Amino acid sequence: MEADPIREHELMMTRRQFFGRARLGVGTAALAGLLGPAFSAGPNQGTTHHRSRAKRVIYLFMEGGPSQHDLWDYKPKMREFAGAELPPHIRDGQRVTGMSKGTLKVMPSEYSFSQY
């Protein structure tokens, strides 16, 4: 039986290596405490002089976040067909996998769509 490479690496770290790595974090925290408010960010200056307009969107994937379908692809008829059986022409002859067996009902997005 082969050893797990991650577990093997954890076992190889010595006490000296651990404290050598930990001192960087402790040193940073100590320096921040010594410098105090002299190097902290200033007070909030309020809003900008012009109205912001989004030109592009960077969306970070987070588990549990809304899907691309929910965000960008507005389908107003989905609410009408909620709970109805999926028509065969939509599946286009694709076979049903074990994971999706018995889930052939139309399900609209739980989020409301807004055009910005």
Phi, psi and omega per residue, in radians:
M1 nan 2.215 -3.132
E2 -1.408 2.542 3.100
A3 -1.370 2.581 3.085
D4 -1.193 2.223 -3.084
P5 -1.064 -0.582 3.136
I6 -1.207 -0.798 3.122
R7 -1.103 -0.682 3.121
E8 -1.083 -0.710 3.120
H9 -1.161 -0.699 3.116
E10 -1.070 -0.662 3.137
L11 -1.228 -0.471 -3.102
M12 -1.360 -0.320 -3.119
M13 -1.270 2.184 -3.135
T14 -1.532 2.978 3.113
R15 -1.076 -0.697 3.140
R16 -1.110 -0.718 3.113
Q17 -1.143 -0.706 3.137
F18 -1.048 -0.883 -3.125
F19 -1.186 -0.506 3.073
G20 -1.134 -0.671 3.110
R21 -1.340 -0.637 -3.094
A22 -1.204 -0.497 -3.092
R23 -1.123 -0.496 3.132
L24 -1.122 -0.758 3.127
G25 -1.184 -0.723 3.139
V26 -1.184 -0.685 3.122
G27 -1.123 -0.695 3.111
T28 -1.117 -0.763 3.127
A29 -1.128 -0.682 3.131
A30 -1.159 -0.722 3.126
L31 -1.104 -0.728 3.114
A32 -1.093 -0.646 3.111
G33 -1.213 -0.626 3.140
L34 -1.255 -0.696 -3.110
L35 -1.245 -0.617 3.068
G36 1.103 -2.609 -3.038
P37 -1.261 -0.135 -3.121
A38 -1.085 -0.549 -3.101
F39 -1.979 0.292 3.115
S40 -1.503 2.915 -3.137
A41 -1.190 2.596 -3.138
G42 -1.301 3.109 3.140
P43 -1.186 2.761 3.135
N44 -1.155 2.261 -3.091
Q45 -1.562 0.060 -3.132
G46 1.660 -2.718 -3.099
T47 -1.533 2.968 3.119
T48 -1.347 2.972 -3.094
H49 -1.377 -0.150 3.111
H50 -2.327 2.769 -3.140
R51 -1.315 2.318 -3.138
S52 -1.312 2.466 3.061
R53 -2.345 2.163 -3.117
A54 -1.267 2.214 3.076
K55 -1.765 -0.582 -3.130
R56 -2.476 2.812 -3.140
V57 -2.203 2.313 2.983
I58 -1.891 2.031 -3.110
Y59 -1.916 2.121 3.117
L60 -1.606 2.302 3.122
F61 -1.273 2.228 3.051
M62 -2.313 2.330 -3.106
E63 -1.025 2.254 -3.126
G64 1.634 -0.070 3.112
G65 -1.322 2.899 3.124
P66 -1.144 2.568 -3.107
S67 -1.360 2.933 3.108
Q68 -1.068 -0.646 3.113
H69 -1.032 -0.734 -3.124
D70 -1.244 -0.512 -3.058
L71 -1.499 -0.752 -2.922
W72 -2.005 -0.360 -2.975
D73 -1.935 1.555 -3.079
Y74 -1.319 2.181 3.116
K75 -2.242 1.614 -3.055
P76 -1.127 -0.450 -3.100
K77 -1.372 -0.175 -3.104
M78 -1.054 -0.624 -3.128
R79 -1.150 -0.595 3.131
E80 -1.138 -0.642 -3.051
F81 -1.665 0.200 -3.095
A82 -1.007 2.202 3.115
G83 1.474 -0.163 3.128
A84 -1.335 2.773 3.098
E85 -1.188 2.532 3.129
L86 -1.260 2.142 -3.137
P87 -1.114 2.516 -3.108
P88 -1.090 -0.514 -3.111
H89 -1.210 -0.354 3.094
I90 -1.339 -0.704 3.098
R91 -1.178 -0.464 3.082
D92 0.973 0.758 3.067
G93 1.382 0.017 3.117
Q94 -1.227 2.420 -3.138
R95 -1.385 2.683 -3.118
V96 -1.463 2.293 3.120
T97 -1.442 2.970 3.126
G98 -1.104 -0.562 -3.124
M99 -1.276 -0.551 -3.072
S100 -1.795 0.131 -3.136
K101 -1.135 2.276 3.140
G102 1.439 0.098 3.123
T103 -2.067 0.840 -3.092
L104 -1.682 0.602 3.099
K105 -1.867 2.583 3.135
V106 -1.285 2.315 3.131
M107 -2.249 1.980 3.112
P108 -1.299 2.960 3.123
S109 -1.192 2.535 3.079
E110 -1.456 -0.137 -3.123
Y111 -1.747 2.584 3.063
S112 -1.479 2.555 -3.088
F113 -1.674 2.377 3.079
S114 -2.329 2.312 3.112
Q115 -1.588 2.165 -3.142
Y116 -1.911 nan nan
